[in-house]
């Protein structure tokens, strides 16, 4: 039994941490937050050179062929740096293609998604359906085209290929350069991840193979990665709060020496470490124990959603007035954590799944 | 950079048991199956003698003191093996061991700080449950601020004469030895004037009175000590070093505690899910059909999993680095919150039955209120997390 990363996994984590800290200083994050596209070609190229876009794509399809644990390690650091990047949206598309792409779709798209020469994203929520992440009304027309309106599609304007969730768990691949596709920016809670409305009006769509179990596993990987991202986001917010509490003096003493503040910080640690344990466990289960992976992933997503929001909110409280200003960086973390909490199923939805899987 | 990513072995985080750990588990599981004595009889005396016999049986087979080094009669088990041992005991709901405090705290303290004579004298009877141990730390006016304790020990020839009062002393009425911390130098700073004694409970100067709790039970005792005598050779760790020795005892209490606690929660969680399926909700359907109850059940399932995973992480970190990681300091605090929420939900789902004292959940609901007080209040544990893990400035 060993619940510690190996030296190699630690090395990835450290490398990711150092690389992202050097490239995504908070001034850079702030600039990208007000940029329309949210990243530069040079930034994407560097990530691609590290091999990250293909981290979880099998070697046969042009990727590194690593596991969910490695994806989670990177994603946690992406959250810690709050790096605005299409890395996650593109990884989601690659995951779904690995799970359910036809041979032709795989060979056409996965090498490019792995080396970064193309980018993908995923469209889940359609305006005609409920908000559950597995609920869609989108059905193809008899001519094979798709017409639907999807919201909250990350990085759609800079992506080449879109995986669309449709009715009854079916999925479709749409090339975004084809006719019948229109994309418009949405104003989002979190300015460091760009969200779009994608309207498909008779857009050419190829069905993916119907692979229910494999798709469920891919979605479990996606939510585990998001949960890990919230671990990183919350970890950073906690560190900022603890540093501030040690520094800031009122009534002639550091505010961190007041129990009301110190206990709030202790609560942050409890939630950050809990979220971390669940995310790492879920990643391990995805790679090694598929029978518990769906339960573990939903637990990680439910807990990580709440913890991310609460820890960042609490960090704002510790900072007092300055934490509420635009000038301070905390609000970016708070917004990312809250947006992540609602992507791919919120805490309530995933708790419901946990109850289902426990047989109650 | 990219070569580090590409060239490594991805197969190593492993939450399954190694072949050696599996062999340990299988061996103990088989032994337990053949030897589990079943449910404890009612009544304090009968119950206690039953536990004593159970521990003797474990000891004869070499299963008492699994964490103790082999040279002192233990099994020299790794932390993971200790965890497996606790998990297996809990899984079959085997009875408690009679001398839990001696095994978890007293013995390890003697091993760490005792003289050769003391090791010779005390360790074997702890393992065999021939001599039961209790803990005399807390006092009516010294709870969280343990170092302020007032029980006095004054030298008289080769003896010390002790006067004072201790409280929350488990098993005092069965105990032969009390791990007693007393003030031997009232002029020294409060942490420096303390000495750790082994006090013989079998003397008239020590009076044990049961302390009735909100559950109606008397699980703990008060000790009234009026001129009790302790020979000088019963000091552990030297005069004036009582604080450091007491800390060892408390650290041993906390080391594998998180693991035992999480095992208890897993079992309680299974019982709670059964109760949710079998209890009638407001319209006669199962309580678990209520969406709010479902949400609370799921949240508890998740929290219980966090407790389990943090305990595993704590073990792995301790085995790798010799010290627990940050998650190690969270277990007892987190457990108390989970157990309180769990027992509260058991009551809440029962509607008007919550007003009745019909089954063991009422007792468990009431007993859980002590969880955030006993063995370090949650407030003190949060102080420790804030100061020692997060490095926040000291509180006043």
Interface residues (C-beta under 8 A of the other chain):
Chain A: X1 X2 X3 X4 X5 X6 X8 X9 X11 X12 X15 X19 X49 X50 X51 X52 X55 X64 X66 X67 X69 X70 X242 X245 X246 X253 X254 X256 X257 X258 X259 X262 X263 X265 X266 X267 X269 X270 X273 X274 X277 X278 X280 X281 X284 X285 X287 X288 X289 X296 X299 X302 X303 X348 X351 X352 X354 X355 X358 X359 X360
Chain B: X1 X2 X4 X5 X6 X7 X8 X9 X10 X12 X13 X14 X15 X16 X17 X18 X21 X80 X273 X276 X277 X288 X291 X294 X295 X297 X298 X299 X301 X302 X303 X305 X306 X309 X310 X312 X313 X315 X316 X317 X320 X326 X327 X330 X333 X334 X379 X382 X383 X385 X386 X387 X389 X390 X391 X392 X393 X394 X395 X396
